[in-house]
Every structure is written in C-alpha cells, then in structure tokens.
C-alpha cells in the first residue's frame, strides 16, 4: 500500500465517482481505477460496490477512509517538518474552527496572516466544537479554534479572546420588552437550539446548570445545525435562542431581532493544538499574531 494509492482512494471515496476523482487528481480514469483495484485485490476486500454506472463505498471502504485520512495527514505533517527547515516561504496550514469563530472572529486574523505569509496555503474547515477537537487529535488539523473548554488530555488549550452569549427573540415576543426573565419563564419558553456538540449549546447548558436549571427542562422546539438557520427561525415565530453577540449583531441592528433580558456569563474562544505533534512554523506564526484575551464578568 502506497501513499499515492491512499490519496487516490480518498479522492474516489469522497466523490463516489471515478471520473470526478481523476479530474481532481489530474490523472486518467484508468489510472484511478487501477489504483483502487490494486488495493482491493491485494487485501481481498471490496472498497466500492459498482451499481450500474455508479459506485458506492462499502463498509470496508468507510473503515479504510478514516484511517487513510489520518495516515495522509501524518505524511503531510512530516513533509511540512522537512520543508520548514527554511523560512516560511512554502507550506500548508490546516485549521478547523467552530461556526461562530470561523464566520465572525477568525477571518480578519487569517487575512493578516496571509498578508504576512502569502506563500502559506491556509485551509479552513468549519465544524462544531467536538468535531474540531477530534480533528486536532487525529492530526487532520494543525490548529483548532473552539468556544469554551475541551477536556482532552492530548490537546493543549489557550484562551485567545472572549465572547458573550445573548438571548434573542422576535420583536413580537413577550420577552422583547426588557422585562426580567425568571427561571419559570425559561422553562416555559419555546427554544430553538444548536445541535449537540456545539460550543454555544454547551456553554448555554452550563450557564443553566449554574443557575439551578436542568437543560432537559427546556421546551426545545427545533435543533438546527447553523447560527443563520436558527436566527431565521427565531425571526419567524415566538421562539427564543441563545447565540453569540457577534452572530446576532446585524439582526439586532436591523431590528429583526431583539435582545432579551437574560444575562449570561462570558465564554472564551480557545486555540487547540496537539501536545506531542510537531508544531509547524506556520502554526506558530499564526499563534503569535493572535490578539490578547480580554476578561469581564457576566450574570443572570
């Protein structure tokens, strides 16, 4: 098994299409097909089912896909370590970040990094807090940016900024008039929340528990996987949600949403890196230009 065979396999598995994979890899379809067949023949395990003109990944293929991505990430890290014997004149920086950070806080940082190191190829993947931490553990990301704390011994975590969560409602909602929100109001309201694994949801649930409210007591109407989907849903009905102040700013300015009188504590934006893996010059350079964390207090 060679790294080239794994690279071809991953390209085919991600697209489930030989011709599209060949085009992406700048290879002929016959070369891609031969590489996949060589893997299957060598290990006696079908990686794809041929269904008419389509191909579908098998269970064995799905298992290999996860291992192949990690192996290729380790190989890329080794290549980076060698290429960085010189100055930052080439290389790739793989970053994963949770939605709020990737969409609202991180872009200006990446622009400054590009201006300083234009030859470094920065690749950003957006996920939630759990998937970002997993990517850094697996080695598919050099750095991760998440909201709040991560309990993972393999990772080093450092707070780099502070964010504030706020509750927002539509202008027609009873909470829109600035009255004090009581615990009974919280458990009787209809909520729209992010999916499990989201840093925003985790921080909100921690705040609830700190004030004697079990998250299970909330009347959750809908779980949605993105901040914009949540805000759009809240605008259209008598729901409540909790999001970052950064996320809600434009909606508040346009008066499509109103801040409710529910005080929430601040949370940290943190950078993650693996404690034992090689720390690339590119990742070190990005860490060096991050802003200093600010602190403040929050209350209900």
PLY file of the C-alpha trace (Angstrom):
ply
format ascii 1.0
element vertex 300
property float x
property float y
property float z
element edge 299
property int vertex1
property int vertex2
end_header
0.00 0.00 0.00
1.43 3.38 -1.03
0.54 6.93 -0.05
-0.41 7.59 -3.67
-2.89 4.71 -3.61
-4.39 6.07 -0.40
-4.61 9.56 -1.88
-6.46 8.18 -4.91
-8.74 6.06 -2.74
-9.71 9.06 -0.57
-10.47 11.18 -3.64
-12.74 8.47 -5.07
-14.41 7.76 -1.71
-15.20 11.42 -1.07
-16.78 11.83 -4.51
-18.04 8.29 -5.11
-17.15 8.92 -8.73
-14.06 7.74 -10.62
-14.05 10.41 -13.33
-14.51 13.31 -10.90
-11.72 11.94 -8.71
-9.45 11.55 -11.72
-10.12 15.14 -12.76
-9.38 16.45 -9.26
-6.12 14.48 -9.13
-5.11 15.31 -12.73
-4.96 11.60 -13.56
-6.67 9.43 -16.14
-9.77 7.49 -15.07
-7.98 4.24 -15.95
-5.08 5.11 -13.61
-7.52 5.86 -10.78
-9.46 2.66 -11.41
-6.26 0.61 -11.48
-5.07 2.04 -8.15
-8.37 1.23 -6.45
-8.47 -2.26 -7.94
-4.88 -2.91 -6.79
-5.89 -2.13 -3.19
-8.94 -4.37 -3.41
-7.01 -7.24 -4.96
-4.11 -7.01 -2.53
-6.28 -7.17 0.60
-9.23 -9.14 -0.76
-11.77 -6.57 0.39
-14.14 -4.71 -1.96
-13.92 -0.98 -1.26
-16.71 0.06 -3.61
-19.86 -1.52 -4.98
-20.38 -0.98 -8.72
-24.08 -0.17 -9.16
-24.72 0.38 -12.85
-22.59 3.35 -13.80
-22.31 4.50 -10.20
-20.06 3.39 -7.37
-20.92 3.28 -3.68
-18.43 2.92 -0.84
-18.67 -0.32 1.14
-18.39 -0.79 4.89
-14.75 -1.85 4.43
-14.21 1.29 2.38
-15.66 3.51 5.10
-13.33 1.96 7.67
-10.32 2.47 5.41
-11.37 6.06 4.62
-10.97 7.18 8.23
-7.59 5.52 8.60
-6.41 6.77 5.20
-7.20 10.40 6.06
-5.22 10.17 9.29
-2.28 8.48 7.52
-2.19 11.13 4.80
-2.38 13.88 7.44
0.63 12.39 9.24
2.54 12.16 5.96
1.73 15.78 5.20
2.94 16.80 8.66
6.23 15.02 8.03
6.61 16.78 4.69
5.91 20.12 6.35
8.51 19.47 9.03
11.13 18.94 6.33
10.04 21.83 4.12
10.11 24.22 7.08
13.84 23.82 7.58
13.96 27.08 5.67
11.89 30.20 6.23
8.11 30.44 5.78
8.29 30.50 2.00
6.08 27.49 1.40
3.73 25.13 3.21
0.15 24.49 4.23
-1.69 25.35 7.43
-4.78 23.23 8.12
-7.23 24.85 10.51
-10.60 23.76 11.80
-12.90 26.12 13.70
-16.40 26.11 15.13
-19.04 28.09 13.24
-19.11 31.29 15.27
-15.34 31.64 15.27
-14.91 30.67 11.61
-17.59 33.05 10.38
-17.18 36.09 12.61
-13.91 36.20 14.57
-11.23 34.29 12.67
-11.41 35.79 9.12
-9.62 39.09 9.97
-6.86 37.08 11.67
-6.41 34.92 8.57
-6.28 38.00 6.34
-3.44 39.43 8.43
-1.68 36.07 8.34
-1.97 35.91 4.54
-0.59 39.42 4.21
2.42 38.44 6.31
2.96 34.98 4.76
1.37 34.93 1.29
3.15 31.70 0.27
1.44 29.66 3.02
-1.72 27.91 1.83
-4.33 28.27 4.61
-7.13 25.72 4.56
-10.10 26.27 6.89
-12.79 23.68 7.62
-15.86 24.61 9.67
-17.36 22.21 12.21
-18.63 22.24 15.77
-16.55 22.19 18.94
-16.45 18.39 19.20
-15.53 17.78 15.56
-12.80 20.44 15.68
-11.19 18.88 18.76
-11.36 15.44 17.13
-9.60 16.77 14.00
-6.71 18.14 16.06
-6.42 14.87 17.98
-6.42 12.88 14.72
-3.87 15.19 13.11
-6.08 16.30 10.23
-5.85 19.87 11.57
-2.71 21.68 12.78
-4.78 24.05 14.90
-8.35 24.21 16.11
-10.45 27.11 17.37
-13.38 26.36 19.67
-15.78 28.01 22.06
-15.24 27.16 25.71
-13.24 24.38 27.34
-12.24 20.99 25.94
-11.50 18.03 28.22
-8.96 16.16 26.10
-5.56 15.27 27.63
-3.86 15.09 24.22
-4.62 18.74 23.49
-3.17 22.00 24.72
-5.77 24.77 25.01
-5.25 28.52 25.39
-7.90 31.24 25.54
-7.34 33.88 22.84
-10.48 36.00 23.01
-13.73 36.48 24.87
-17.27 36.26 23.57
-20.66 36.94 25.11
-23.79 34.89 24.62
-27.12 36.69 24.46
-30.74 35.58 24.27
-32.68 36.97 21.30
-36.34 36.95 20.29
-38.56 38.39 17.57
-39.96 41.91 18.25
-43.43 40.40 18.85
-42.22 38.03 21.58
-43.27 38.75 25.20
-39.58 38.86 26.19
-38.90 41.70 23.73
-39.83 44.48 26.12
-36.91 44.25 28.52
-38.67 42.67 31.48
-36.73 40.49 33.90
-36.64 36.82 32.92
-37.35 34.37 35.73
-36.41 30.66 35.87
-40.06 29.75 35.31
-40.09 31.84 32.14
-37.05 29.97 30.85
-38.60 26.52 31.25
-41.95 27.62 29.79
-40.50 29.30 26.68
-40.14 27.54 23.32
-36.47 27.26 22.37
-34.53 26.78 19.17
-31.01 25.49 19.86
-27.86 24.28 18.13
-27.05 20.58 17.74
-25.31 18.52 20.46
-21.55 19.09 20.20
-21.96 22.80 19.54
-19.90 25.08 21.78
-22.77 27.57 22.00
-25.15 24.92 23.24
-22.63 23.54 25.71
-21.93 27.00 27.17
-25.63 27.77 27.47
-26.36 24.46 29.19
-23.51 25.09 31.64
-24.99 28.50 32.47
-28.39 26.92 33.04
-26.97 24.33 35.44
-25.03 27.02 37.33
-28.36 28.69 38.00
-30.24 25.57 39.07
-31.98 24.77 35.78
-31.53 21.41 34.11
-31.23 21.71 30.30
-33.65 18.78 29.93
-36.37 21.01 31.42
-36.27 23.32 28.38
-39.02 23.04 25.78
-36.84 22.61 22.71
-38.94 23.03 19.58
-36.18 22.60 16.98
-32.47 21.76 16.84
-30.66 23.36 13.89
-27.05 22.96 12.69
-26.17 26.58 11.90
-26.40 30.01 13.51
-28.07 31.62 10.50
-30.74 28.92 10.31
-31.50 29.45 14.00
-31.79 33.23 13.69
-34.01 32.91 10.63
-36.30 30.53 12.53
-36.49 32.81 15.57
-37.39 35.77 13.38
-40.40 33.87 12.06
-42.05 32.81 15.33
-42.38 33.18 19.07
-39.19 31.34 19.93
-36.07 32.09 21.99
-32.48 31.23 21.23
-29.03 31.93 22.62
-26.25 32.92 20.24
-23.03 34.87 20.23
-23.38 38.64 20.28
-21.16 38.65 17.18
-23.64 36.44 15.33
-26.74 38.44 16.28
-25.29 41.93 15.71
-26.61 42.51 12.19
-30.05 41.16 13.07
-30.24 43.42 16.12
-29.11 46.47 14.14
-31.80 45.81 11.54
-34.39 45.37 14.35
-35.33 41.93 13.05
-34.46 40.55 16.49
-34.43 41.99 20.00
-32.09 41.23 22.87
-33.96 39.64 25.79
-33.20 40.47 29.41
-31.37 37.26 30.18
-27.83 37.92 31.40
-25.33 35.21 30.50
-21.69 34.82 31.55
-18.89 35.38 29.03
-17.13 32.47 27.39
-13.70 32.05 25.87
-12.59 31.42 22.32
-9.69 28.97 22.61
-6.99 27.69 20.29
-6.20 23.96 20.35
-3.04 22.16 19.32
-1.71 18.67 19.94
0.71 18.44 22.87
3.10 15.99 21.19
2.90 16.58 17.43
5.38 18.75 15.57
4.47 22.42 15.89
4.89 23.84 12.40
6.42 27.26 11.81
3.20 28.33 10.12
1.04 27.37 13.11
3.48 29.04 15.49
3.41 32.22 13.36
-0.39 32.30 13.43
-0.47 31.83 17.20
1.96 34.72 17.61
-0.35 37.19 15.89
-3.49 36.30 17.85
-4.99 39.10 19.96
-4.75 39.05 23.73
-7.71 37.77 25.68
-9.96 40.26 27.43
-11.92 39.36 30.54
-15.17 40.57 32.08
-17.92 39.26 34.35
-21.42 38.12 33.49
-24.58 37.50 35.48
-28.13 36.29 35.17
0 1
1 2
2 3
3 4
4 5
5 6
6 7
7 8
8 9
9 10
10 11
11 12
12 13
13 14
14 15
15 16
16 17
17 18
18 19
19 20
20 21
21 22
22 23
23 24
24 25
25 26
26 27
27 28
28 29
29 30
30 31
31 32
32 33
33 34
34 35
35 36
36 37
37 38
38 39
39 40
40 41
41 42
42 43
43 44
44 45
45 46
46 47
47 48
48 49
49 50
50 51
51 52
52 53
53 54
54 55
55 56
56 57
57 58
58 59
59 60
60 61
61 62
62 63
63 64
64 65
65 66
66 67
67 68
68 69
69 70
70 71
71 72
72 73
73 74
74 75
75 76
76 77
77 78
78 79
79 80
80 81
81 82
82 83
83 84
84 85
85 86
86 87
87 88
88 89
89 90
90 91
91 92
92 93
93 94
94 95
95 96
96 97
97 98
98 99
99 100
100 101
101 102
102 103
103 104
104 105
105 106
106 107
107 108
108 109
109 110
110 111
111 112
112 113
113 114
114 115
115 116
116 117
117 118
118 119
119 120
120 121
121 122
122 123
123 124
124 125
125 126
126 127
127 128
128 129
129 130
130 131
131 132
132 133
133 134
134 135
135 136
136 137
137 138
138 139
139 140
140 141
141 142
142 143
143 144
144 145
145 146
146 147
147 148
148 149
149 150
150 151
151 152
152 153
153 154
154 155
155 156
156 157
157 158
158 159
159 160
160 161
161 162
162 163
163 164
164 165
165 166
166 167
167 168
168 169
169 170
170 171
171 172
172 173
173 174
174 175
175 176
176 177
177 178
178 179
179 180
180 181
181 182
182 183
183 184
184 185
185 186
186 187
187 188
188 189
189 190
190 191
191 192
192 193
193 194
194 195
195 196
196 197
197 198
198 199
199 200
200 201
201 202
202 203
203 204
204 205
205 206
206 207
207 208
208 209
209 210
210 211
211 212
212 213
213 214
214 215
215 216
216 217
217 218
218 219
219 220
220 221
221 222
222 223
223 224
224 225
225 226
226 227
227 228
228 229
229 230
230 231
231 232
232 233
233 234
234 235
235 236
236 237
237 238
238 239
239 240
240 241
241 242
242 243
243 244
244 245
245 246
246 247
247 248
248 249
249 250
250 251
251 252
252 253
253 254
254 255
255 256
256 257
257 258
258 259
259 260
260 261
261 262
262 263
263 264
264 265
265 266
266 267
267 268
268 269
269 270
270 271
271 272
272 273
273 274
274 275
275 276
276 277
277 278
278 279
279 280
280 281
281 282
282 283
283 284
284 285
285 286
286 287
287 288
288 289
289 290
290 291
291 292
292 293
293 294
294 295
295 296
296 297
297 298
298 299
